[in-house]
């Protein structure tokens, strides 16, 4: 989670597009699966937490701080995630909880008796490692009771599986164990409101640069991919074949229209292009059983043949009709 938080923090302060691409591509290159896949999903809006609504975040901070002070701070800062991240009070770190590696969900690991004998309290040791893995699914904590921060994968999987009533306590544990930047990134992730100057297209372009691919190729296959995009990154790194979209009606992005002069056809090969109809003007949606009226006729069903002015007929009589 710390690597993802650092990425968001640097992107938020980086104004240049090329530098943003460099930061993203380096992150995708250096971070392992599945964290980088979930990061790509978060940056493209493919992740969501149905229970982490802004009201829940406000309730959590209201318990820890003065409501009036929070309201004044939020009004000044203007961003909920940043305000809560800065105002969240530091507390005594919670002991690790039994479970998998990380701070994780349903928590880190149990403290063993061998690590902390009853007659001698632990002595903090600033040097790493913080913990080492031992057999039997337990972990011996060396010198302190701080659980490591959760990984991005742990956070995403937990948010998918936790119930609505369990989420507040889990968010509180995470917020207590992270620093200001980590809390800010966590709240951005769970609320889905990134707002760091990154578009989905830019994130996909950065991923494409990882394997020197055309971003358009990723756009075409994107609707058939799911986080954490293991097959996508395997293809970008040359470890697997290109993912195949098995959807019989695959997604095709809307193409922009380009003018073609008569002299251009001699240099164009139709086999190299995909064509679609280009519709100009305002699009009109016809609704079944909609009655259209004007001064001259009443049309049982909308029809441009009988009355081409039916788009506004529901609001005011038309003064122009082909039946006039």
N, C-alpha and C positions, 0 to 999 in steps of 0.2 A: 504493500500500500504506500510505503514511503517513496518508492520510485515513481509511482503514478502521481503522487502528490507533488513531487518535485517537477515532473513534466508539466502538469497543469499550471504550476506557479510560474515556470519559465515562459510558457506559452502566453499566459495572461499579460506578461510584461514585454513581450516581443512584438514589435509593430511590423517587422518585415516578413513578407510572405515566404521568401526563400529561406530565411532563418527558421521560420516555423516548420517548413518542410524538412530542413536538416535535423531539427530537434526530434520531430516525429519519426523520421527514418532511422535515426540513431537509436531511438527507444525501441522500435520494432526489431532492430538488429541485435541489440544487447540483451533485451529481456526475453526470458524463455516462455514457452507455452505452459499453461494456457493464459498467463497473465496478459501477454501482449494482445491476444485475441479479444479478451474482455475489455481491454483498454480501447481497442479499435471500435468495439461495439458501443462503448460509452460515448466516444467522440462522434459517432455517426448517428446517435439517437436510437440504437437498436436495443438498449437496455431500459428497463423500467421497473420501479418498485411500487406496486399498486397500493401499499399501505403507508408509504412514507410521504404523506402530504405535508405541506408547509404548516398546517395547524398543529400537527404532532410535534414538529420541531419547536414551534413557539411554546407549546405546553412543557416541553422538556427544559427549555431555558428559563421558563417562568419559575420553576421549582428551585433553580440554582442561583438566580439573580433577582434583583429588585425589578418588578414589572415596569415601573416608571422609568428607571434607568435604561432598561432594554428598549422601551418604546422610543426614548430620546435618541439612543444610539442607532437604532434601526432607521429612524427618520434621517439621521445624519449620514450614515453609511449607504443606505439604499439597497443593500444586498443582504438577504436573510442568512445565507451560508456564511458570509464573511463576518457578519455581526455576531452570530452565535459562536463561531470559531474563536473570535477574539475575546468574547466575554465569558466563555465557559471556564469556570474556576478549576484550577489544578487540585487534584485530590490525591490521597495516598494510593499508590498503584494496587490494584486487586491481585490476589494470588492466582496462579495458573489454575485452570479448571481441567478436569479429566476429559480426555478426548484426543483429537488429532494434533498435529503440529501447527504452531502459530497461535495467535490469540484466539483464533477461529471462533467457530460458532459452536457453542456448546463446549467450549473452551480449551485452552492449551493442554497442560498435562499436570498430573498430580505431583505434589512435592513429596519426595520419598523421605523416610526416616533416616536413611543413610546420609542424605544431603544435609539435614538439619537435626543433629542429635538433640535430645531433650535437654541435656545439661550444658549445651553451648550454643548461643545464638549465632546466626549467620553474620559473617563479616563482609561488607560490600567489597567487591573487586571490580575496579573500573575497566580492567582489560578483558577483551573477548576471549573465548566465546561465552556467550550468556548461558547457553545450555547445550547439552549433548544428548543424542538419542541413545537409549539403552534398550535392552531386550524387553519383551513383554508389553510393548506399547507405552511404557512409562518413560519419563525424561528426568534426569537428574539436573536440578537447577544449581548452578555454581554461584554462590556468593550473594544472591539476592532473590527476591520473589517477584520480579517484574516479568510479566509475560511479554513475549515479543509482539510487535504490532502485527495485525492481521495482513495476510496477503490480499491482493485484489481479488484473486479467485475465491478465497474464503468469504470475502464480503459479498460477492455476487451470488454465490451458491446459498449463503445463509439468507440473504434477502428473498431468494426464490422460495425457500422452504419454511421460513418462520411464519407463524400465524400473526394475525393483527394484534392480539393481546401480548405476544412475546416480544414484538419488535421494540417497544419503548425501552425495556430493560437491556436488550442487546445493544441498541444504539448508545445508551448511557455508558455501558462498559467500553465500547469502542471510543467514545468521546473522552472518557477518563484516561484511556491509555495512549492517546495520540497527542502530538504537539499541535500548535496552531495551524500550521500548513496542512498537516494530516487531517485535522478536523474539518478544515475548509474543503479539502478534496473529497472527504467522505460525504459531507452534506451535499456537495455538488452532484456526487454520484447518485445518492439515494433520492434526491429530488428531481434529477434529470435536467436541472437548469444549469448547464455549463457556462455559457456566455463568456467564453475566453477567446473569442475571435477566430474560432476554428469551424469551418463548414464541413459537412460530411464529404463533400467532393475533395476538399484539401486533405482530409485524413486518408481517403482512398488513394489519392495521388501519392502520398508519402509511402503507403504500403506498396504501391506499384513500383516506386523507385527502389525498393528493397531488392527486387528481382529484375530491374530494368525492363519493366513491362509497360504496356499502354494502359493508362487508367480506364479507357473505354472498355477494355476487356473485363475489368473488375466490375464496372457498372452493369454489364450485360449479365454476368453470372451472380451478382450480388443478391437478387431476390431468392435464389436457390440455396444460399449459404446461411448457416446458423452459427452463432457464437459457441465456442471461441475460435472458429475459423481455422481449425487445425489443417484441413486440406488446402485451404487458400495459402497459408504460409509455407506449407510443404512444397507447393507448386512454385511460389515466389523464390524459394531458396533452392530450387532444382532438385528436390528430394522426391518428387512425385509428379504424376501427370496433371495436366490442367483439369480442374473440377468440371464435371459435366452436369448441366442442368437437365434433369429428366422430365421437367414439366412440359407437357405437350403444347402448351401455349406460353412460351417463355416471355418474360418481360422485355419490352423494347422501349428505350427512352424516347421521348418525343424529340423529333429532329427539327432543327431550325431550317427555315427556307432560305435558299441561296439563288440569286438571279443567274440565269444561264443565257448567254447571248447565242445567236445562231452560229457564230464562228467558233464557239466552244465545243460543239458536238463532234467535230472532226478529231479532237484530242481526247475524247472521253470514251471509255469502254464500259458499256452498260453492265457487264459482269462484275465490275468493281464497286457497284453502288447498290444501295437499297432505297427505294422510292416510296413515298407515301403521299396521300392527298394533303394539300395545304389549303386550309380554310381561312379565309379572311373575314373580318368583320365580327360583329357581336354574335355569339352563339345563343340560340334560343332553345329552351327545354320545353317540350310539349308534354303536358300531363293528361292522362286518359280521363275521360268524362268531364273535361273542363269546357265550360260553355264560354264561347267568345261572342262578344256583341259589338256592334258598331252602329252607326246611323243607318246603314243600308242593309245589313243582314245579321242573322244569328246563325253561327256555325256550330252544329252539334259537336264536332270534334275539330280541334285546331288543324288548319290546313293552309299552307302557304298558297295553294292554288285558289282558294276561295277568299282568303283574307290574310294578306301578308303583314297586317298591323296588329296581330293578335297578342304580341308580346306585352303590350301595355293596356290591352282592352279591359283587363280585370280591374284597373285602377281608374280609368277615365275613358269616355267614348272616343272612338277614333274619328279623325276627320279625313282619313285617307283610306280608301278600300278599293280593291280591284273590281268589286261588284258595282261600284258607283256608276 
